[in-house]
Amino acid sequence: MASGDFCSPGEGMEILQQVCSKQLPPCNLSKEDLLQNPYFSKLLLSLSQHVDESGLSLTLAREQAQAWKEVRLHKTTWLRSEILHRVIQELLVDYYVKMQDTNLTSEDKKFHETLEQRLLVTELTRLLSPSQEREIPPLLGLEKADLLELMPLSEDFVWMRARLQQEIEEQLKKKCFTLLCYYDPNSGECHPLTLCPDADSETVKAAKVWKLAEVLVGEQQQCQDAKSKQKEQMVLLEKKNATYSQVLLRCLALLQRLLQEHRLKTQSELDRINAQYLEVKCSAMILKLRMEELKILSDTYTGEKVEVHRLIRDRLEGAIHLREQDMEKSRQVLNSYEVLGEEFDRLVKEYTVLKQATENKRWALQEFNKAYR
């Protein structure tokens, strides 16, 4: 891509969405981000030409594919030898089980004993080989030649190997039929040694076993395709979640704005209306209380009682008025006396003393007159 080439915003965003979903790690980029960062969008498009769907560079991807191919070849070779080794071990285990339950022929005993002897010597020889390569003292002082002396006779080995091939084929055939029965129970054989009434012929079962590998490979490919589709769906789900979160944040911002612009603005008006309502309601309660008070008074006092109370009140008000006038005159007299100062206070005290003496003498005179009578 040339340094000066720019694609249209709509086309560029569609390409970037495909690139981010298949070749690059999940990028939660919105349209606004792409429009605000055109050079970053161009960098992503350029980077997509040098990486594969897994995110590796094309060179590393080729090297990785070659490495995985070699690993599969070595794995296949190892599995073949491991399967043969396990089948031979199972033959020996079955031999010892049958030896306890049934009487075996001399050929069977000779075959299994030769096989076991050959297997043990071979395994022990392999255990000695690493020590000899690293120049380590051999295990128990044994040499490879000592173990080779324990090998069975060549005639017995040739005879055992010819029969071993047939035994291995029979054992593998039973395992394949068992696998076929597990995969397809309607195939007829539910156990390698047990035949169902409607069992398929051995040729038909062999054909099914031959195709079973292809069927399993096809199902494995379907599982891998489903996993890839699930991965794409997970990427889309993450994008949806990111978009959903952004939409929620925008909704919250809009709700906050509505709250500030409308709810808070109308709150003062609403409070004013509520205050007016409460004020009117309070006035109405006061008027109602006054009305109840007047009703109680009207029920308690008749017209004559009210007229009498009015006369009493007028007389009391007149008496109060007269007393207030007398009090005002006395206050004026006191004020005039206060002008005299301390001399007036001394005269008042002398007057008080004389008045008390006069009252005492008057009381004594009255008592004297009472006693004289």
Sequence and secondary structure as in RCSB ss.txt:
>XXXX:A:sequence
MASGDFCSPGEGMEILQQVCSKQLPPCNLSKEDLLQNPYFSKLLLSLSQHVDESGLSLTLAREQAQAWKEVRLHK
TTWLRSEILHRVIQELLVDYYVKMQDTNLTSEDKKFHETLEQRLLVTELTRLLSPSQEREIPPLLGLEKADLLEL
MPLSEDFVWMRARLQQEIEEQLKKKCFTLLCYYDPNSGECHPLTLCPDADSETVKAAKVWKLAEVLVGEQQQCQD
AKSKQKEQMVLLEKKNATYSQVLLRCLALLQRLLQEHRLKTQSELDRINAQYLEVKCSAMILKLRMEELKILSDT
YTGEKVEVHRLIRDRLEGAIHLREQDMEKSRQVLNSYEVLGEEFDRLVKEYTVLKQATENKRWALQEFNKAYR
>XXXX:A:secstr
  TT    HHHHHHHHHHHHHHTSS     HHHHHH HHHHHHHHHHHTSB TTS BHHHHHHHHHHHHHHHHHH
HHHHHHHHHHHHHHHHHHHHHHHHHHS   HHHHHHHHHHHHHHHHHHHHHHHHHHHHTT   GGG  HHHHHTT
S  HHHHHHHHHHHHHHHHHHHHHHHHHHHHHH GGGS SBTTB  TT   HHHHHHHHHHHHHHHHHHHHHHHH
HHHHHHHHHHHHHHHHHHHHHHHHHHHHHHHHHIIIIIHHHHHHHHHHHHHHHHHHHHHHHHHHHHHHHHHHHHH
  HHHHHHHHHHHHHHHHHHHHHHHHHHHHHHHHHHHHTTTHHHHHHHHHHHHHHHHHHHHHHHHHHHHHHH 
